[in-house]
Amino acid sequence: MSPRRRSHLLLHESHADPTQRLLVAFEQSTYIQPHRHPEQWEMIIPMRGVLALLLFSDNGHVADRIELTAGSIPISQITVGAWHTVVALTPSALMLEIKPGPYRVAEFLELFPPENSPDARRAAEWLTSAKAGDYWQL
């Protein structure tokens, strides 16, 4: 596992492919800064463990929290432009991510610390238990 505490396995041949498909393996303490894809929807399918998908308002409040358990909720689709992140609720988790290509860089919700910053670990812990209406504060 990388210092980011997650690993990607690309299932598509290049960033130019019309469909981007990847497996993402998580350790429980990984942190993915809330972000959005302004031109792409994104589909998440839990393959192992339990994940929480958190959706945010433009001002950083948690708008929704959806727990995704492998084998019970087969799919979650994130709409174009929705702020979101995913956290592992079990020691490890695996998901299949699908979105239209070509690859585009995500926009990050700047209210949250960047990955690998001093506050990232605290943000990861907060996200694990955050619920609708909660608001992150440094």
KAQUIZI-V675485 format. One record per helix or strand of 2 or more residues. SS is the DSSP state (~ for helix, > for strand). FROM is the first residue (numbers start at 1). TO is the last residue. If there is no record, write none. Layout:
BEGIN
<<SS FROM TO> <SS FROM TO>>
END
This chain:
BEGIN
<<> 6 10> <> 19 27> <> 35 36> <> 42 48> <> 50 56> <> 61 69> <> 76 78> <> 83 88> <> 92 100> <> 107 108> <~ 120 129>>
END
